[in-house]
Amino acid sequence: MLNPEAKLSGKIFDKDVLLKPTRDGYGDGLLLAGEEDKNVVALCADLTESTRAEAFAKRFPERFFQVGVAEQNMATIAAGLGVAGKIPFISSYATFSPGRNWEQIRTTISYNDSNVKIAGHHAGISVGPDGATHQAVEDIATMRVMANMKVIVPCDSIEGRKATMAVAKIWGPVYLRFQREKTPVMTTEETPFVPGKGIILWQSKRPQVAIIGCGALLFEALVVARDLEKEKIGTVVLNSHTIKPLDEAKILDLAKKYGAIVTVEEHQITGGLGSAVAEFLAKKCPCPIEFVGLQNTFAESGPPDALLTKYGMKAKDIKAAVKKVLKRK
Amino acid sequence: MEPLHDKKLKFLEEKANRIREDIIKMLVAAGSGHSAGPLGMADIFTTLYFHVLNHNPKKPLGADRDRLVLSNGHICPVLYAALAHAGYFPVAELKTLRQLNTRLQGHPHRGSLPGVETTSGPLGSGLSQAIGFALAAKLDGKKYRTYCLTSDGEHEEGNLWEAVMFAGKNKLNNITAIMDRNNIQIDGFTENVMPLEPIRKKYEAFNWHVLEINGHDFHQIISACAEAKAIYEKPTMIIAHTIPGKGVSFMENDYVWHGKPPKPEEAKAALKELRTLGGKIRSEHQ
């Protein structure tokens, strides 16, 4: 059943569940963070509306900097602003930032310990028709590997807003990952959000396997958890919104109790959440893991849902992974 | 900025030579690093830290201090030597350059050493960081000025031109950039590797105020910095024509010295020359 402590939306499995893109949460959170702290500034590289920085730009024009199509410049100007005491948020599509400007982020933000928040938008393959050039499927890996960088992937627009507001108050570089498409709003205002603390979304009475996911695909994981209940297969679903630092205590607990794990992410299976979980458990509590994600390939143009189906990131794929991992227990 | 009287000129000349000597000593002790750029920029760094910048080595994080961003981080021996002589840390520490556990990292790292304002090394991203400082100054109503030291070769980086465009568009008059126009880079002469000329016209086209000076003439360095402060609608680029390896005759204008340190016997010869050729260097300012 849905974990009551997570205070999730009662409408999750209803046809009329509210659909909103996680990026809306960035826009709402950025505006509120700007109201709370005058040191919050925002920069954008010619994608102000689609990365939802527009509301902030209109409200605080003096604190908004349009850098043009120049993601390297955006990251490095933000690095300077951060060193000079500001809390810069930079937004573009994740393939460009933190894609094109990776070295600038590494040297001038991460190693330089500048207080910059990097918002990568339109992440994953569900950005759809734009095709593989615009589908960021490596960004969790390339950000996670940097010392001094935190990585957070919100699962819906509400969590996106909370995450954006929360990181404004955390010192240091953070990568936030957002998605373009409208996806089910699973959490509520009351759902707890603390960076670094995972949230159990589903808890069966007798779980046999833990599904650990991040981002909007957690909805698919919940559908699987509900369906498997009917097949007498108990699960736990963990929203591991913070990939770095990983909620090691919770993940270790799940591995010890259930001994089988499925990870779910809209990202290459190498280097992302699944890898982070595997690296940790290899040290502390090795157990069978199956990885749902993009299988070392580029995707293509197409409708978001059809792409997720073709590339194996829908409920049926998660369900198959659960059954496979149970056989390996 | 006060004008330069004879006593101060002599002080700057001697200080620059001391800094050159320390650069040679640091490089030979480190066994790696860049020789030509630091020597070529010694006069400019000396002028900045001992005449131009509003700074206080006792308060390296003072809110109103002028900021100096070294974009071409590989010439940091000259930055470190100038900072030490200005009093940010003991001169004796210079010999730890590039050693294990040193505060003097091979390229500047903010937080490791007092006076280092930001992290740099990978080329072309210093001017953007200077822009960040300049924007913050304007938001906070602060009067401090940001100086960005760049190389000519790093103008081959796209990131740098993105910054040039942004600063021109936003009329960031609180930035003074200084280009070390020494015409060399690792693989040879800049105009062979990738022609930069007409560099002055390029900056002017991006709405910058541009000055050209002899980077070894203290009067010209000071008056250019003073003029930059008086420009209200534009950022200023000072193209400083310098001699790479300046002060050590066998290094001057030879690009092989861009990226290597002197061997001990070469260092001995270089130090001897620096200690005895004061007259030659001084003669340029008379």
Interface residues (C-beta under 8 A of the other chain):
Chain A: V41 E62 R63 F65 V67 G68 A70 Q72 N73 A75 T76 I77 A78 A79 G80 L81 G82 V83 A84 G85 K86 P88 E103 Q104 T107 T108 Y111 N112 D113
Chain B: R67 V69 H109 R110 G111 E117 T118 T119 S120 G121 P122 S125 S128 Q129 A130 I131 G132 F133 A134 L135 A136 A137 L139 D140 G158 N159 E162 A163 M165 F166
